[in-house]
Amino acid sequence: MKLSTLVGQRLKEAPNGASLKSHILLLRAGYIKQVATGIFTLLPPAQRVSLKIQKIIREEMDALGGQEVLFPVVMPRELWEMSGRYTSIKNEMVRFKDRTGHDMVLGMTHEEAAVFMAMNTVQSHEQLPFMVYQLQTKFRDEPRSRGGLIRVREFTMKDAYSFHATQEDLDTFYQKAYEAYKRIYKRIGFKNFTVVEGDNGMMGGKVSHEYMAVTDAGEDRLVICPKCGYSSNMEVAVSVKDENDHVSGGELKEIFTGNAHTIEEVCAFLETDAKHTVKAVCYQTSDEKLVVAFLRGDYEVNETKLQKIAQSELYPVDVEKFGLCAGNIGCLNLNLPEGSVVAYDKTIEGLENFVTGANKKDFHLVHASASRDLHGVNFVDIANVKEGDTCVHCGEKLTFTRGIEIGNIFQLGTKYTKSMGFKVTMPDGTTKEPIMGCYGIGVGRSLASVIEEKADDKGLVWPMTIAPWHVHFCPLRLDDENVRAFATEIYKEMTAAGIEVLYDDRNLSAGIKLTDSELMGLPIRVVLSPKTLQEQQVEVTMRESGEKIFIPIKDLISELKAIVQDEIEQIENA
């Protein structure tokens, strides 16, 4: 490919609105162009990277015995009503009517399509297990699109679905998929990724793992034990909480606190510590029922855990419409509307001599006691892990980092096969719903996350396995006839030898060409100049390490092929 004809433009500065490193560099290097919020065109370099990532994914899915399919992007309402998700998923799913007035949806995931494909096609346990996968465009009307390809609305995803007769068989395959995913990310070029326990969210099921690119740019908070290896997304992380001091107090009584409403204000007013308080965090469900969570004042509520208890998405609420006093809601003597959901966190269990709201404007209660005043309460885990907590497995202090989710695997159970009525006959003649697993990888997010890990202040840095081209050929002084003639011949020889090369055939200054090469991030740069030509050699620079060597022109093709092969093998065998 000649750079002069390559579609795209290199920019000195990224357009307004780009914040993450990957977003800025992909725009500046001419890899992507934004079409709308969360919707991008992949220009030729990015598409080449995407296709290489997809090739690695296909190879690993095929090695698991996967069969590639292609489900439709557009599906009828009935398919999603069978699973119950047509109404349970809200605005993230795009609904529309076709020209006949029939209700249709844009696919944001394809569990329903996978089950529908198997129904009547697979009828016996003898046809199990099997796994199908696709690489397909999906659309999710994401309310918080950000970071270029990190969080988008339209995206390419690999999603796979496995079907099993027994839980044991699913467990066996799930472990194989778990290892295959680690191979995929190593082959893509990640060096800093981890696997954590995850939340199943809208997918359902009980067991899930998320693959995280560890980076400060990540939205997800990760909880990791450096001793035993426990790792989890904050959404589902558990810990041994900071111990209560169990100091008994006096008689329960009301005390005037006036305009002190927040935990910080109440603690300052009463000269106490947040760990001696209980706070209320309130939401409403999709059907406008009140949800109240009580937890120790120095902890934060975990909305993912609370959603599972409420069995609904959670939304902001005006508590006064439910007759509550904002800033004075307490866990004692609470009078709530019928149907309200109340959850008490385990951090309250055993708590003595604490402060809580009096459910009365301008007043709080002091000297409250969980053992004395909270009889019959079922304490649950609805709090985030925080600094100072210890590992439930080994007692080590937990550490915290951030990550970008680049893939996930789920054990779905029979959530979809049961709701959609898909059964197979078993050896004893009975029928049974197959047990499912689901396995997803975001291609564009993986592409961008590699950049977050590897890029430097000069530009992109591509691993050899997924680089759009392996070699950036930068002849300088193309106005020199000898340089131009040799450059043309070297380019032809590279192409004929199967070397993936981007040829900068523009007659521009050395500064512009070399800066563009660093910005675009190809693994190898080959520079031919009047000086190196006189010495019958070229200057070869490795983009990631900055290492420079001089190679005789006559040996260039064989040396480049060896370098490329060696780099690929190092990545794939890491």
C-alpha positions in Angstrom: 0.0 0.0 0.0 1.2 3.5 -0.9 0.7 6.1 1.7 -0.1 8.7 -1.0 -3.3 6.8 -1.9 -4.2 5.5 1.6 -7.7 6.8 2.6 -7.3 8.9 5.8 -5.5 11.9 7.1 -2.8 12.4 9.7 -3.5 15.2 12.1 -1.3 17.2 14.5 -4.2 17.6 17.0 -7.2 15.4 17.7 -10.7 16.9 17.2 -12.4 18.3 20.2 -14.1 15.8 22.5 -11.4 13.1 22.3 -10.0 12.3 25.8 -8.6 8.7 26.0 -5.2 8.0 24.5 -6.6 5.4 22.1 -9.4 7.8 20.9 -6.9 10.6 20.3 -4.3 8.6 18.5 -6.8 6.6 16.3 -8.2 10.0 15.1 -4.9 11.6 14.7 -3.3 8.7 12.8 -6.2 8.4 10.3 -7.5 5.1 11.6 -11.1 6.1 12.4 -13.7 8.8 11.7 -16.7 9.6 13.9 -20.1 9.4 12.2 -22.3 10.0 15.2 -22.1 9.7 19.0 -20.7 6.2 19.6 -20.6 5.3 15.9 -17.4 5.2 13.8 -16.1 4.3 10.4 -13.0 2.1 10.5 -10.6 3.5 7.9 -8.3 1.0 6.1 -5.6 0.8 8.8 -8.1 0.1 11.6 -10.1 -2.4 9.5 -6.9 -4.3 8.8 -6.2 -4.5 12.5 -9.8 -5.5 13.2 -9.6 -8.3 10.6 -6.4 -9.6 12.1 -8.0 -9.7 15.6 -10.9 -11.5 14.1 -8.6 -14.1 12.4 -7.0 -14.9 15.8 -10.5 -15.2 17.4 -11.7 -17.5 14.6 -8.6 -19.8 14.9 -9.2 -20.2 18.6 -13.0 -20.7 18.3 -12.4 -23.3 15.6 -9.9 -25.1 17.8 -12.6 -25.4 20.4 -14.8 -27.1 17.8 -16.9 -24.0 17.2 -19.0 -23.7 14.1 -19.3 -20.3 12.6 -22.8 -18.9 11.8 -24.2 -15.5 11.1 -27.4 -14.5 13.0 -29.5 -11.6 11.7 -29.0 -8.1 13.0 -32.8 -7.5 12.8 -35.1 -9.8 14.7 -38.9 -9.9 15.3 -40.4 -8.9 18.6 -41.7 -12.4 19.2 -38.2 -13.9 19.5 -37.4 -11.6 22.4 -40.8 -12.0 24.0 -40.2 -15.7 24.3 -37.2 -15.0 26.6 -38.9 -12.1 28.4 -36.2 -9.6 27.5 -38.4 -7.6 25.1 -39.8 -5.8 28.1 -37.0 -6.3 30.7 -34.4 -4.5 28.5 -35.2 -0.8 28.4 -33.9 2.0 26.1 -30.6 0.2 25.3 -32.4 -1.9 22.7 -33.6 -0.2 19.5 -37.2 -1.1 18.6 -38.9 -0.2 15.3 -41.7 -1.2 13.0 -41.1 -2.5 9.5 -43.2 -1.4 6.5 -45.9 -3.8 7.5 -46.2 -2.5 11.0 -44.5 -5.5 12.6 -42.4 -4.8 15.7 -38.7 -5.5 15.2 -35.5 -5.0 17.2 -31.9 -4.4 16.4 -29.7 -7.2 17.9 -27.6 -6.1 20.8 -26.9 -9.8 21.7 -28.0 -13.0 20.2 -29.0 -15.6 22.8 -32.5 -15.7 21.5 -31.3 -16.2 17.9 -29.0 -19.0 19.0 -31.8 -20.9 20.8 -34.2 -20.3 18.0 -31.7 -21.7 15.5 -31.3 -24.9 17.6 -35.0 -25.4 18.2 -36.3 -28.3 16.1 -32.9 -28.5 14.5 -31.3 -30.2 17.5 -33.7 -32.8 19.0 -31.6 -35.3 20.9 -28.9 -35.4 23.6 -26.8 -37.2 21.0 -26.5 -33.9 19.1 -25.0 -32.3 22.2 -22.6 -30.6 23.0 -22.1 -28.1 20.3 -20.9 -24.5 20.1 -21.7 -21.9 17.4 -20.1 -18.5 17.1 -20.4 -15.4 14.9 -18.6 -12.2 14.2 -21.4 -9.7 13.8 -22.4 -6.1 14.0 -24.5 -5.2 17.0 -26.2 -2.0 18.1 -26.7 -1.0 21.7 -28.1 2.5 22.4 -25.5 3.1 25.0 -26.3 6.2 27.1 -22.7 6.9 28.0 -20.7 6.5 24.8 -17.1 7.6 25.4 -13.5 7.0 24.6 -13.7 6.4 20.9 -13.9 2.6 20.4 -13.9 1.8 24.1 -17.6 2.5 24.7 -19.7 2.7 21.5 -23.2 2.1 20.3 -22.5 0.1 17.1 -19.7 -2.5 17.3 -18.4 -5.7 16.0 -18.5 -8.6 18.5 -17.6 -12.2 18.6 -20.3 -14.0 20.5 -20.5 -17.8 20.9 -23.1 -20.0 22.4 -22.6 -23.6 23.7 -25.3 -26.1 24.4 -24.8 -29.1 26.8 -26.8 -32.0 28.2 -25.3 -31.8 31.7 -23.8 -29.2 34.0 -20.6 -31.2 34.2 -20.2 -31.0 30.4 -20.7 -27.3 30.5 -18.1 -26.9 33.3 -15.6 -28.8 31.2 -16.2 -26.7 28.1 -16.3 -23.5 30.1 -12.8 -24.2 31.4 -11.6 -24.8 27.8 -13.1 -21.5 26.7 -11.5 -19.8 29.7 -8.1 -20.9 28.6 -8.8 -20.1 24.9 -9.7 -16.5 25.8 -6.3 -16.1 27.6 -4.6 -17.4 24.4 -6.5 -14.9 22.3 -5.5 -11.9 24.3 -1.8 -13.1 24.5 -1.8 -13.5 20.7 -3.4 -10.1 20.2 -0.4 -8.7 22.1 -1.7 -7.9 25.6 0.8 -8.2 28.3 -1.2 -6.7 31.1 -4.6 -8.3 31.4 -6.4 -10.2 34.1 -9.5 -12.4 34.6 -12.0 -11.5 37.3 -15.3 -12.7 38.6 -18.0 -10.8 36.8 -21.6 -9.8 37.0 -24.0 -11.6 34.6 -26.2 -8.5 34.2 -28.9 -8.8 31.5 -27.5 -12.2 30.3 -28.6 -14.1 33.4 -26.9 -17.2 34.8 -24.8 -17.6 37.9 -21.2 -18.0 36.9 -19.3 -15.5 34.8 -15.7 -14.1 34.2 -14.6 -10.9 32.7 -11.3 -10.4 30.9 -9.8 -7.0 31.8 -7.1 -4.9 30.2 -5.5 -3.4 33.2 -5.1 0.3 32.7 -5.8 3.6 34.5 -8.1 4.5 31.6 -10.5 1.7 32.6 -14.0 2.4 33.8 -14.2 -0.8 35.8 -12.8 -1.0 39.3 -11.0 -4.3 40.0 -10.4 -5.9 43.4 -7.4 -8.2 43.5 -5.7 -10.2 46.3 -1.9 -10.2 45.7 -1.4 -13.3 47.9 -4.0 -15.9 46.8 -4.9 -14.5 43.4 -8.6 -13.7 44.1 -9.8 -11.2 41.6 -13.2 -9.7 40.9 -15.0 -6.8 39.4 -16.0 -4.3 42.1 -19.6 -5.0 41.0 -19.5 -8.5 42.5 -16.4 -8.4 44.8 -16.7 -9.6 48.4 -14.4 -9.0 51.3 -14.1 -9.2 55.1 -15.1 -5.7 56.1 -13.3 -3.4 58.4 -14.3 -4.8 61.9 -16.8 -3.0 64.0 -15.5 -1.8 67.4 -18.6 -3.2 69.2 -18.6 -0.4 71.8 -21.9 -0.4 73.6 -23.7 2.9 74.0 -26.5 4.4 76.1 -30.2 4.6 75.7 -31.6 5.2 72.3 -32.7 8.8 71.9 -33.5 11.5 69.4 -31.2 14.5 68.9 -31.6 17.6 66.9 -29.2 17.8 63.9 -30.8 20.6 61.9 -29.4 21.0 58.4 -26.8 18.2 58.9 -28.0 15.7 56.3 -25.0 14.1 54.7 -22.8 11.6 56.6 -20.0 14.1 56.6 -22.2 16.8 58.0 -23.8 14.6 60.7 -20.4 13.3 61.8 -19.0 16.8 62.1 -22.1 17.9 64.0 -22.1 15.0 66.5 -18.3 14.7 66.6 -18.3 11.0 65.6 -16.8 8.8 63.0 -18.6 7.6 59.8 -18.1 3.9 60.9 -20.4 4.7 63.8 -23.3 5.7 61.5 -25.8 4.0 59.3 -26.9 5.8 56.1 -29.8 5.3 53.7 -29.4 5.2 50.0 -32.6 5.3 48.0 -33.7 4.4 44.5 -36.8 3.5 42.6 -37.4 0.5 40.3 -38.6 0.5 36.7 -42.2 0.2 38.0 -41.6 3.1 40.5 -41.4 1.1 43.7 -39.1 2.5 46.4 -35.8 0.8 47.2 -34.0 1.7 50.4 -30.5 0.4 51.2 -29.0 0.8 54.7 -25.3 0.4 55.2 -22.5 1.7 57.5 -21.7 5.3 56.8 -18.1 4.7 55.6 -19.1 2.3 52.9 -20.7 2.9 49.5 -23.7 1.0 48.1 -23.0 -1.5 45.3 -25.8 -0.9 42.8 -25.2 -4.2 41.0 -25.7 -6.2 44.1 -28.8 -4.1 45.1 -30.3 -4.5 41.7 -30.3 -8.3 42.1 -32.2 -7.9 45.4 -34.7 -5.5 43.9 -34.9 -7.6 40.7 -34.9 -4.4 38.7 -32.8 -1.6 37.2 -32.4 1.2 39.7 -33.2 4.8 39.0 -32.9 8.1 41.0 -35.8 8.9 43.2 -37.4 11.9 45.0 -38.0 10.3 48.4 -40.3 13.0 49.6 -43.0 11.7 47.3 -42.9 8.5 49.4 -43.3 10.5 52.6 -39.6 10.3 53.7 -37.4 13.1 55.0 -34.3 13.4 52.8 -31.2 13.4 55.0 -33.0 12.0 58.0 -34.0 8.5 56.8 -33.1 5.8 59.4 -33.2 2.1 59.8 -35.4 2.1 62.8 -39.2 2.7 63.0 -39.3 3.0 59.2 -42.8 3.4 57.6 -42.6 2.6 53.9 -45.3 2.2 51.2 -46.4 -1.3 50.5 -44.2 -3.1 48.0 -41.0 -1.2 48.9 -37.7 -3.1 48.9 -35.5 -2.6 52.0 -32.0 -4.1 52.3 -29.7 -4.0 55.3 -26.0 -4.5 54.6 -23.8 -6.9 56.6 -21.7 -3.9 57.7 -24.6 -3.1 60.1 -24.7 -6.6 61.6 -23.3 -6.4 65.2 -22.9 -2.6 65.0 -23.4 -1.0 68.4 -23.8 2.6 69.5 -24.4 4.1 66.0 -26.2 7.1 64.6 -29.1 6.8 62.1 -31.8 9.0 60.8 -34.9 9.5 63.0 -37.3 9.5 60.0 -38.2 12.9 61.3 -37.1 16.3 59.8 -34.0 17.7 61.4 -33.5 14.8 63.8 -31.2 11.7 64.1 -31.1 8.8 66.6 -28.0 8.2 68.7 -26.9 5.1 70.7 -28.7 2.7 68.3 -27.8 -1.0 68.5 -28.2 -3.6 65.9 -28.5 -6.5 68.4 -31.1 -4.6 70.5 -33.0 -2.6 67.8 -32.9 -4.6 64.6 -34.6 -7.9 65.5 -35.4 -10.4 62.7 -33.4 -8.4 60.0 -31.8 -10.4 57.2 -28.4 -8.8 56.6 -27.1 -9.1 53.0 -24.0 -7.9 51.1 -24.8 -4.7 49.2 -21.7 -2.7 49.9 -18.6 -2.1 47.8 -15.3 -3.4 48.9 -13.1 -0.5 50.2 -9.5 0.2 51.3 -8.7 -1.7 54.4 -10.9 -4.7 53.7 -9.3 -8.2 53.5 -9.6 -11.2 51.3 -12.3 -13.7 52.2 -10.0 -16.5 51.2 -6.7 -15.7 52.8 -7.0 -12.6 54.9 -4.5 -10.5 52.9 -5.2 -6.8 52.3 -7.0 -6.4 49.0 -5.5 -4.1 46.3 -7.4 -2.1 43.7 -6.8 -1.2 40.1 -8.8 -0.2 37.0 -9.5 -2.1 33.8 -11.3 -2.1 30.5 -13.6 -5.1 29.9 -12.4 -6.8 26.7 -14.3 -10.0 26.9 -16.6 -12.1 29.0 -17.8 -15.7 29.5 -21.0 -16.8 31.2 -22.7 -20.0 32.3 -26.2 -19.2 31.4 -27.8 -22.4 32.6 -31.3 -22.9 31.2 -32.5 -19.3 31.4 -33.1 -19.1 27.6 -33.8 -22.7 26.7 -36.4 -23.0 29.4 -38.1 -19.7 28.7 -38.2 -20.4 24.9 -39.3 -24.0 25.2 -36.2 -25.7 23.7 -35.9 -29.3 24.8 -34.0 -32.4 23.7 -34.7 -36.1 24.4 -32.5 -37.8 27.0 -31.3 -41.4 27.1 -34.2 -42.4 29.4 -36.8 -41.0 27.0 -37.5 -37.9 29.1 -37.0 -34.4 27.7 -34.7 -31.7 29.1 -33.7 -28.1 28.4 -30.0 -27.9 27.3 -27.7 -26.0 29.5 -26.0 -23.0 27.8 -22.8 -21.0 28.0 -22.2 -17.7 26.3 -18.8 -16.2 25.3 -18.2 -12.7 24.0 -15.3 -10.5 22.8 -15.6 -6.9 21.6 -13.3 -6.5 18.6 -13.1 -2.7 18.5 -12.7 -2.5 22.3 -9.8 -5.0 22.2 -8.2 -2.9 19.4 -8.5 0.3 21.4 -7.4 -1.4 24.7 -4.1 -2.6 23.1 -3.4 1.1 22.3 -4.1 2.1 25.9 -1.5 -0.5 27.0 1.2 0.1 24.4 1.1 3.6 22.9 3.6 6.2 23.8 3.9 10.0 23.6 4.9 9.7 19.9 1.9 7.6 18.8 0.5 4.1 18.3 2.6 1.0 18.9 1.2 -2.1 17.3 2.1 -5.7 18.2 3.3 -7.6 15.2 0.4 -10.0 15.3 -2.2 -7.4 14.6 -0.4 -4.5 13.0 -2.1 -3.2 9.9 1.2 -3.6 8.1 4.4 -5.0 9.5 6.8 -2.5 7.8 6.6 1.3 7.3 9.0 2.0 4.4 10.2 5.6 4.6 12.6 6.6 1.7 13.9 10.1 2.2 14.7 12.6 -0.6 12.5 11.0 -3.2 13.5 13.9 -5.5 16.8 12.1 -5.8 16.5 9.8 -8.8 18.7 7.1 -7.4 16.7 7.0 -4.1 13.4 6.9 -6.0 14.6 4.1 -8.3 15.9 2.0 -5.5 12.9 2.7 -3.3 10.5 1.5 -6.1 12.5 -1.7 -6.6 12.7 -2.4 -2.8 8.9 -1.9 -2.5 8.3 -4.3 -5.3 10.6 -6.9 -3.8 8.9 -6.6 -0.4 5.5 -7.0 -1.9 6.6 -9.9 -4.0 8.0 -11.6 -0.9 4.7 -11.3 0.9 5.9 -8.6 3.4 3.1 -6.4 4.5 4.4 -2.9 3.8 3.1 0.6 3.8 5.3 2.6 1.4 5.5 6.3 2.1 5.9 7.5 -1.5 5.3 11.2 -0.7 8.1 13.6 -1.5 7.9 15.4 1.9 10.5 16.3 4.5 12.2 13.7 6.7 10.6 15.3 9.7 7.0 14.9 8.5 7.6 11.3 7.2 9.3 10.1 10.3 6.7 11.7 12.6 3.9 10.1 10.6 5.6 6.7 10.9 5.8 7.0 14.7 2.2 8.2 14.9 0.9 5.3 12.8 2.8 2.8 15.0 3.9 0.0 12.6 6.3 -2.4 14.2 9.3 -1.9 11.8 10.4 1.3 10.0 12.8 1.0 7.1 14.6 4.2 6.1 16.4 4.6 2.8 18.3 7.9 2.2 21.0 9.2 -0.1 23.5 8.5 2.7 22.4 4.9 3.4 22.1 4.2 -0.3 25.7 5.3 -0.9 26.6 2.6 1.7 24.2 0.1 0.2 22.2 -0.4 3.3 19.0 0.8 5.1 18.3 1.9 8.6 15.8 -0.3 10.4 14.1 0.9 13.6 11.8 -1.2 15.9 8.9 1.0 16.9 8.4 -0.4 20.4 11.9 -0.7 21.6 13.5 2.1 19.5 16.3 -0.3 18.6 18.1 0.7 15.4 20.2 -1.5 13.1 21.7 -1.2 9.6 21.0 -4.0 7.1 22.6 -4.4 3.7 20.1 -3.8 1.0 20.8 -7.2 -0.5 19.9 -8.9 2.8 16.9 -6.7 3.6 14.0 -9.1 2.5 15.3 -12.1 4.3 16.1 -10.1 7.4 12.7 -8.5 7.5 10.9 -11.8 7.1 13.0 -13.2 10.0 12.3 -10.2 12.2 8.5 -10.4 11.6 8.4 -14.2 12.2 10.5 -14.0 15.3 8.3 -11.2 16.8 5.1 -13.1 16.0 6.5 -16.3 17.6 7.6 -14.3 20.7 4.1 -12.9 21.2 2.2 -16.1 20.6 4.5 -18.2 22.8 4.6 -15.7 25.7 
